[in-house]
Amino acid sequence: MRIYTRTGDDGTTGFLGNRRVPKDDHRIDAYGTIDELNSVLGVARAQGMDRQLDELVARLQNELFALGSALADPLPQGPYHNVIIEAHVTALEQTIDGLEAELSPLKQFILPGGALPAGQVHLARTVCRRAERLVVKLSRVPGEHVPSAVLVYLNRLSDLLFVLARVLNHRAGVADTIWKGL
């Protein structure tokens, strides 16, 4: 299979179901940012983390690929549109709870940074928040449908990424950087 098709040379791309749209379409922007988030997480994994956290991030990457497929499938009855379900959100919440158990309670705002993988996961969190904003924007476009579980998943994922960055720092023996204010 060739990697180039030349079908996008006119500034359009295809959704599942053979519908073509401009490459700056809201849906393309949303799932393109999910792809970016997935790539940022791949860089975090490449920087090294323990096996448990690496397996967690690998799971998140697989789920994000499915979420991107859900966004690329604009029809509510489409085969990929509803692949992210409430059980995925529940799993994120359980993971957050498990990871938070090893951290001291947060009493102040912290700045992104610390160990290299933690800093990369903080970056992933901000990309996740941008993706969430774009998916919300897409959901408000007349005639477009976004499964509610996708929105909740992204909101919870950004929370998980914040906790994951803190855990990465904790396990690396690097203290959170407290925001000192002005």
Secondary structure as a PSIPRED ss2 file (coil, helix, strand):
# PSIPRED VFORMAT (PSIPRED V4.0)

   1 M C   1.000  0.000  0.000
   2 R C   1.000  0.000  0.000
   3 I C   1.000  0.000  0.000
   4 Y C   1.000  0.000  0.000
   5 T C   1.000  0.000  0.000
   6 R C   1.000  0.000  0.000
   7 T C   1.000  0.000  0.000
   8 G C   1.000  0.000  0.000
   9 D C   1.000  0.000  0.000
  10 D C   1.000  0.000  0.000
  11 G C   1.000  0.000  0.000
  12 T E   0.000  0.000  1.000
  13 T E   0.000  0.000  1.000
  14 G E   0.000  0.000  1.000
  15 F C   1.000  0.000  0.000
  16 L C   1.000  0.000  0.000
  17 G C   1.000  0.000  0.000
  18 N C   1.000  0.000  0.000
  19 R C   1.000  0.000  0.000
  20 R E   0.000  0.000  1.000
  21 V E   0.000  0.000  1.000
  22 P E   0.000  0.000  1.000
  23 K C   1.000  0.000  0.000
  24 D C   1.000  0.000  0.000
  25 D C   1.000  0.000  0.000
  26 H H   0.000  1.000  0.000
  27 R H   0.000  1.000  0.000
  28 I H   0.000  1.000  0.000
  29 D H   0.000  1.000  0.000
  30 A H   0.000  1.000  0.000
  31 Y H   0.000  1.000  0.000
  32 G H   0.000  1.000  0.000
  33 T H   0.000  1.000  0.000
  34 I H   0.000  1.000  0.000
  35 D H   0.000  1.000  0.000
  36 E H   0.000  1.000  0.000
  37 L H   0.000  1.000  0.000
  38 N H   0.000  1.000  0.000
  39 S H   0.000  1.000  0.000
  40 V H   0.000  1.000  0.000
  41 L H   0.000  1.000  0.000
  42 G H   0.000  1.000  0.000
  43 V H   0.000  1.000  0.000
  44 A H   0.000  1.000  0.000
  45 R H   0.000  1.000  0.000
  46 A H   0.000  1.000  0.000
  47 Q C   1.000  0.000  0.000
  48 G C   1.000  0.000  0.000
  49 M C   1.000  0.000  0.000
  50 D C   1.000  0.000  0.000
  51 R H   0.000  1.000  0.000
  52 Q H   0.000  1.000  0.000
  53 L H   0.000  1.000  0.000
  54 D H   0.000  1.000  0.000
  55 E H   0.000  1.000  0.000
  56 L H   0.000  1.000  0.000
  57 V H   0.000  1.000  0.000
  58 A H   0.000  1.000  0.000
  59 R H   0.000  1.000  0.000
  60 L H   0.000  1.000  0.000
  61 Q H   0.000  1.000  0.000
  62 N H   0.000  1.000  0.000
  63 E H   0.000  1.000  0.000
  64 L H   0.000  1.000  0.000
  65 F H   0.000  1.000  0.000
  66 A H   0.000  1.000  0.000
  67 L H   0.000  1.000  0.000
  68 G H   0.000  1.000  0.000
  69 S H   0.000  1.000  0.000
  70 A H   0.000  1.000  0.000
  71 L H   0.000  1.000  0.000
  72 A H   0.000  1.000  0.000
  73 D C   1.000  0.000  0.000
  74 P C   1.000  0.000  0.000
  75 L C   1.000  0.000  0.000
  76 P C   1.000  0.000  0.000
  77 Q C   1.000  0.000  0.000
  78 G C   1.000  0.000  0.000
  79 P C   1.000  0.000  0.000
  80 Y C   1.000  0.000  0.000
  81 H C   1.000  0.000  0.000
  82 N C   1.000  0.000  0.000
  83 V C   1.000  0.000  0.000
  84 I C   1.000  0.000  0.000
  85 I C   1.000  0.000  0.000
  86 E H   0.000  1.000  0.000
  87 A H   0.000  1.000  0.000
  88 H H   0.000  1.000  0.000
  89 V H   0.000  1.000  0.000
  90 T H   0.000  1.000  0.000
  91 A H   0.000  1.000  0.000
  92 L H   0.000  1.000  0.000
  93 E H   0.000  1.000  0.000
  94 Q H   0.000  1.000  0.000
  95 T H   0.000  1.000  0.000
  96 I H   0.000  1.000  0.000
  97 D H   0.000  1.000  0.000
  98 G H   0.000  1.000  0.000
  99 L H   0.000  1.000  0.000
 100 E H   0.000  1.000  0.000
 101 A C   1.000  0.000  0.000
 102 E C   1.000  0.000  0.000
 103 L C   1.000  0.000  0.000
 104 S C   1.000  0.000  0.000
 105 P C   1.000  0.000  0.000
 106 L C   1.000  0.000  0.000
 107 K C   1.000  0.000  0.000
 108 Q C   1.000  0.000  0.000
 109 F C   1.000  0.000  0.000
 110 I E   0.000  0.000  1.000
 111 L E   0.000  0.000  1.000
 112 P C   1.000  0.000  0.000
 113 G C   1.000  0.000  0.000
 114 G C   1.000  0.000  0.000
 115 A C   1.000  0.000  0.000
 116 L H   0.000  1.000  0.000
 117 P H   0.000  1.000  0.000
 118 A H   0.000  1.000  0.000
 119 G H   0.000  1.000  0.000
 120 Q H   0.000  1.000  0.000
 121 V H   0.000  1.000  0.000
 122 H H   0.000  1.000  0.000
 123 L H   0.000  1.000  0.000
 124 A H   0.000  1.000  0.000
 125 R H   0.000  1.000  0.000
 126 T H   0.000  1.000  0.000
 127 V H   0.000  1.000  0.000
 128 C H   0.000  1.000  0.000
 129 R H   0.000  1.000  0.000
 130 R H   0.000  1.000  0.000
 131 A H   0.000  1.000  0.000
 132 E H   0.000  1.000  0.000
 133 R H   0.000  1.000  0.000
 134 L H   0.000  1.000  0.000
 135 V H   0.000  1.000  0.000
 136 V H   0.000  1.000  0.000
 137 K H   0.000  1.000  0.000
 138 L H   0.000  1.000  0.000
 139 S H   0.000  1.000  0.000
 140 R C   1.000  0.000  0.000
 141 V C   1.000  0.000  0.000
 142 P C   1.000  0.000  0.000
 143 G C   1.000  0.000  0.000
 144 E C   1.000  0.000  0.000
 145 H C   1.000  0.000  0.000
 146 V C   1.000  0.000  0.000
 147 P C   1.000  0.000  0.000
 148 S H   0.000  1.000  0.000
 149 A H   0.000  1.000  0.000
 150 V H   0.000  1.000  0.000
 151 L H   0.000  1.000  0.000
 152 V H   0.000  1.000  0.000
 153 Y H   0.000  1.000  0.000
 154 L H   0.000  1.000  0.000
 155 N H   0.000  1.000  0.000
 156 R H   0.000  1.000  0.000
 157 L H   0.000  1.000  0.000
 158 S H   0.000  1.000  0.000
 159 D H   0.000  1.000  0.000
 160 L H   0.000  1.000  0.000
 161 L H   0.000  1.000  0.000
 162 F H   0.000  1.000  0.000
 163 V H   0.000  1.000  0.000
 164 L H   0.000  1.000  0.000
 165 A H   0.000  1.000  0.000
 166 R H   0.000  1.000  0.000
 167 V H   0.000  1.000  0.000
 168 L H   0.000  1.000  0.000
 169 N H   0.000  1.000  0.000
 170 H H   0.000  1.000  0.000
 171 R H   0.000  1.000  0.000
 172 A H   0.000  1.000  0.000
 173 G C   1.000  0.000  0.000
 174 V C   1.000  0.000  0.000
 175 A C   1.000  0.000  0.000
 176 D C   1.000  0.000  0.000
 177 T E   0.000  0.000  1.000
 178 I E   0.000  0.000  1.000
 179 W C   1.000  0.000  0.000
 180 K C   1.000  0.000  0.000
 181 G C   1.000  0.000  0.000
 182 L C   1.000  0.000  0.000
